[in-house]
Amino acid sequence: MAQAFRTGISIRPSHAAKGYCKVQEGWLLIWANFNSSGRNKGTGHIEINERQISNTEFDAIGANTSSGRAGSQSDGDGVYPTRRRISEKGKFRLIAITPSW
């Protein structure tokens, strides 16, 4: 479901990381789960950007997540503030940033 919010107006995370655009408050951060071979599993998570701290780091509000780094970050027990980084490695990656105009 989360990946359905990746649209034609979505921005590549690498463009934000390189400073080509400023991610605005309220924009959607679209995350995907990857397997150990680096393939997108088709499941994911959405968060709402509160503020962009740096080109690669965001404060966001995530629903259905866990507090802190422990627990499930894509299937947790509540709504929590999170701090996330753009990463091209790992099992949980930012795949798109969608403006919410």
Number of C-alpha atoms within 10 A of each C-alpha: 10 15 16 8 16 20 12 7 12 18 19 15 23 18 15 20 17 10 13 11 14 13 24 16 16 17 19 23 28 23 22 21 20 18 11 9 7 12 11 16 11 11 14 22 22 24 26 23 23 19 17 18 13 14 19 17 16 21 19 23 19 23 20 16 24 20 16 12 10 9 12 13 19 20 13 16 14 11 14 17 18 21 18 18 15 18 16 13 10 11 16 20 21 22 22 24 27 21 17 12 5
